[in-house]
Amino acid sequence: MSKGQAEVINDLMRKISGGIRVAMPASIESYDFKTQKADIKIDMQELYQNGTSLDYPVLSGVPIIFPRCGGASITMPISRGDTCLVMFLDRDSTAWLLGGKNLKPKSMRSHHLSDAVAIMGLCPFTNKSPAKNNTDMLISFDGSFVTLKPKGIIDITSAKEINVKTEGVIINCKTANITAEKSIDVTCKNVTVKASSNLAVECQNANIKATEILNAQCQTLITKVSESASVECQNASIKASGTIDTETPNFTQKGNMKIDGMLEVTGTSLLRGKLTSQNGIENSGANLISNGKVFETHTHTYQDVTTVIAPDGPCTVTKVPTNSGQTN
């Protein structure tokens, strides 16, 4: 082959390869999340052999590729200016995109601009990576993070709220720590929380509503709420093998309360209603005082008494003059 023939062949190969488009970086112009199609602007120019260059036209109706199969999918919000990798299919894909399978292509075009698809995620080096290290898997959006760490550790950080809506929530773990700066809202039919060691909940506001049953079983239960906590359910059962400590300036109980065991009160108690005792009152400490009268030292005086009958024997009576009145 002569030198001239080789140059002709090489020139022809450059022209053919230059006309084949495989993949290029691009930016989103507009996006329709319902159809997952976007208008895309290729972020480089077409360069010709004579050194001139031109902008590519805006590609319309480009399919966006997200992971999706088996009825499951992952979608992300797309905004104007987001970057992506645009790829050009080998053949005319018009019929396939409209639902056709195993059909003859509608044209002979190959690697054409009209057969573009886009994969989100390609970014220039000037865009800072959200990764915090090279050991964790990170899912992040708008200040919230889900971090999958080595050894099976998962960290969830929410910038504002975590809302869970489901028919049933079952959490089985050795230790559970839930921390929220503002609020945690859980609305469901049944909630079962079992912790073999400790369960700690710290937040500003906590609202737990269960239409049927709320069960909490653990060795130690620690609940810290800086503002208010609300629990609403039909039946509530709390079992602790150790102790349950509640600390609050005021504790209000509405409805009947049954205590099976000893009730120990330290401090002053105020009873505004009627007190009824079926087995008597036993006092082993200070005096009993009623309306200013001390039961242990209280005596009565009467008018002339001739006969006193006591069920358990004689009764000592102080006799006063007939004209004296009864005193207490």
ZAMARGU-4260 file (C-alpha; in steps of 0.2 Angstrom, whole numbers, plus 5000, padded with zeros to 4 digits):
<rodrens>
0) 5000/5000/5000 | 5007/5017/4995 | 5008/5031/5007 | 4995/5040/4997 | 4983/5026/4999
5) 4986/5025/5018 | 4982/5043/5020 | 4966/5041/5011 | 4961/5026/5021 | 4966/5035/5037
10) 4956/5050/5032 | 4941/5040/5028 | 4942/5031/5045 | 4943/5048/5054 | 4927/5054/5045
15) 4918/5038/5050 | 4923/5038/5068 | 4920/5056/5069 | 4902/5053/5064 | 4899/5040/5077
20) 4892/5047/5093 | 4893/5035/5109 | 4892/5045/5125 | 4895/5064/5130 | 4892/5074/5145
25) 4876/5085/5146 | 4865/5096/5156 | 4846/5095/5160 | 4836/5109/5152 | 4819/5103/5158
30) 4812/5087/5166 | 4795/5078/5167 | 4795/5067/5182 | 4778/5058/5176 | 4786/5052/5160
35) 4804/5053/5166 | 4809/5062/5150 | 4820/5077/5149 | 4826/5090/5137 | 4845/5089/5137
40) 4859/5101/5131 | 4876/5092/5127 | 4889/5101/5136 | 4902/5102/5122 | 4903/5107/5104
45) 4904/5097/5088 | 4922/5099/5081 | 4925/5098/5063 | 4942/5093/5054 | 4944/5111/5048
50) 4945/5117/5066 | 4928/5125/5067 | 4914/5120/5080 | 4896/5122/5082 | 4884/5119/5097
55) 4873/5103/5097 | 4854/5106/5096 | 4844/5103/5112 | 4839/5085/5113 | 4820/5083/5117
60) 4811/5069/5125 | 4827/5060/5131 | 4823/5045/5143 | 4831/5046/5160 | 4838/5030/5167
65) 4835/5026/5185 | 4836/5009/5194 | 4820/5000/5191 | 4815/4982/5190 | 4804/4968/5198
70) 4791/4981/5203 | 4804/4991/5213 | 4812/5008/5208 | 4823/5022/5215 | 4819/5040/5209
75) 4827/5056/5212 | 4822/5074/5210 | 4830/5082/5194 | 4833/5101/5192 | 4838/5112/5178
80) 4857/5112/5177 | 4859/5094/5184 | 4873/5085/5174 | 4872/5068/5166 | 4879/5056/5154
85) 4870/5055/5137 | 4872/5039/5127 | 4867/5036/5109 | 4860/5019/5105 | 4866/5008/5090
90) 4849/5008/5081 | 4833/5018/5079 | 4824/5015/5096 | 4808/5024/5092 | 4797/5008/5091
95) 4804/5001/5106 | 4801/5016/5117 | 4783/5015/5111 | 4781/4998/5118 | 4786/4987/5103
100) 4797/4972/5105 | 4807/4962/5092 | 4802/4975/5078 | 4812/4981/5063 | 4819/4998/5066
105) 4810/5012/5057 | 4826/5019/5049 | 4844/5014/5046 | 4851/5027/5058 | 4865/5022/5070
110) 4872/5032/5085 | 4860/5046/5081 | 4856/5061/5092 | 4837/5056/5091 | 4841/5039/5100
115) 4849/5047/5116 | 4846/5041/5133 | 4853/5049/5149 | 4861/5042/5165 | 4861/5054/5180
120) 4876/5056/5191 | 4890/5061/5179 | 4898/5077/5187 | 4913/5087/5183 | 4928/5087/5195
125) 4923/5105/5201 | 4908/5098/5210 | 4912/5092/5227 | 4908/5074/5232 | 4895/5072/5246
130) 4905/5057/5252 | 4913/5059/5270 | 4925/5044/5268 | 4929/5029/5258 | 4922/5016/5269
135) 4903/5020/5270 | 4888/5020/5258 | 4880/5037/5259 | 4862/5042/5253 | 4859/5060/5256
140) 4847/5074/5251 | 4843/5091/5258 | 4852/5089/5274 | 4846/5071/5278 | 4858/5056/5277
145) 4856/5037/5277 | 4874/5030/5280 | 4877/5011/5279 | 4893/5008/5288 | 4904/4992/5289
150) 4899/4978/5301 | 4881/4981/5298 | 4879/4998/5306 | 4866/5010/5299 | 4865/5028/5304
155) 4849/5039/5299 | 4850/5058/5301 | 4835/5068/5297 | 4836/5087/5295 | 4818/5089/5301
160) 4806/5074/5303 | 4805/5056/5301 | 4787/5050/5297 | 4782/5032/5297 | 4765/5026/5291
165) 4761/5008/5291 | 4750/4995/5298 | 4763/4987/5309 | 4780/4991/5316 | 4791/4978/5323
170) 4808/4983/5330 | 4819/4969/5338 | 4836/4974/5344 | 4848/4974/5358 | 4850/4993/5360
175) 4839/5006/5351 | 4843/5025/5351 | 4832/5037/5343 | 4837/5056/5344 | 4827/5070/5336
180) 4829/5088/5338 | 4811/5092/5335 | 4798/5078/5333 | 4795/5060/5329 | 4778/5055/5323
185) 4772/5037/5322 | 4755/5033/5316 | 4750/5015/5314 | 4738/5001/5319 | 4750/4991/5330
190) 4767/4995/5337 | 4778/4982/5346 | 4795/4987/5353 | 4806/4974/5361 | 4824/4978/5367
195) 4833/4965/5377 | 4845/4979/5385 | 4840/4997/5384 | 4828/5008/5374 | 4831/5027/5374
200) 4821/5040/5366 | 4826/5058/5366 | 4817/5072/5357 | 4808/5089/5358 | 4790/5082/5354
205) 4784/5064/5353 | 4767/5058/5347 | 4763/5040/5347 | 4745/5034/5342 | 4740/5016/5341
210) 4721/5012/5338 | 4723/4995/5346 | 4738/4989/5356 | 4754/4998/5361 | 4767/4986/5369
215) 4784/4991/5376 | 4795/4977/5384 | 4812/4980/5390 | 4824/4979/5405 | 4826/4998/5406
220) 4815/5012/5399 | 4822/5029/5397 | 4811/5043/5389 | 4817/5061/5388 | 4806/5074/5380
225) 4811/5092/5382 | 4794/5099/5378 | 4779/5087/5377 | 4775/5068/5374 | 4758/5062/5369
230) 4753/5043/5369 | 4735/5038/5363 | 4730/5020/5362 | 4716/5008/5367 | 4727/4997/5378
235) 4744/5001/5385 | 4755/4988/5393 | 4772/4992/5400 | 4783/4978/5408 | 4800/4982/5416
240) 4811/4969/5425 | 4820/4983/5433 | 4813/5000/5437 | 4803/5014/5428 | 4808/5031/5434
245) 4797/5046/5429 | 4802/5064/5434 | 4790/5079/5431 | 4785/5094/5440 | 4766/5089/5438
250) 4759/5072/5435 | 4740/5071/5431 | 4730/5055/5430 | 4712/5055/5424 | 4701/5040/5428
255) 4702/5026/5440 | 4720/5020/5445 | 4722/5002/5453 | 4738/4999/5462 | 4742/4980/5466
260) 4756/4982/5479 | 4763/4995/5491 | 4761/5013/5488 | 4775/5024/5495 | 4773/5043/5495
265) 4788/5054/5500 | 4782/5072/5504 | 4766/5081/5507 | 4750/5073/5499 | 4734/5083/5496
270) 4717/5073/5495 | 4703/5083/5488 | 4690/5069/5488 | 4683/5057/5500 | 4694/5044/5507
275) 4687/5026/5510 | 4696/5013/5519 | 4690/4994/5519 | 4704/4988/5531 | 4707/5002/5542
280) 4721/5015/5544 | 4737/5010/5552 | 4749/5024/5558 | 4766/5020/5563 | 4774/5037/5561
285) 4769/5055/5566 | 4752/5060/5574 | 4736/5059/5564 | 4728/5077/5563 | 4710/5081/5557
290) 4704/5098/5557 | 4717/5104/5569 | 4714/5090/5582 | 4727/5076/5586 | 4719/5059/5586
295) 4732/5052/5598 | 4729/5065/5612 | 4711/5071/5609 | 4699/5069/5624 | 4681/5073/5627
300) 4671/5080/5642 | 4653/5077/5646 | 4638/5082/5657 | 4634/5071/5673 | 4636/5053/5668
305) 4628/5039/5679 | 4632/5024/5668 | 4644/5021/5654 | 4644/5005/5644 | 4659/5000/5634
310) 4660/4984/5624 | 4678/4980/5629 | 4677/4984/5648 | 4676/5000/5659 | 4678/5017/5651
315) 4686/5032/5661 | 4675/5047/5661 | 4678/5064/5668 | 4663/5070/5678 | 4658/5088/5677
320) 4644/5098/5685 | 4627/5095/5678 | 4626/5113/5671 | 4642/5111/5661 | 4640/5109/5642
325) 4649/5096/5631 | 4666/5101/5626 | 4678/5093/5613
</rodrens>
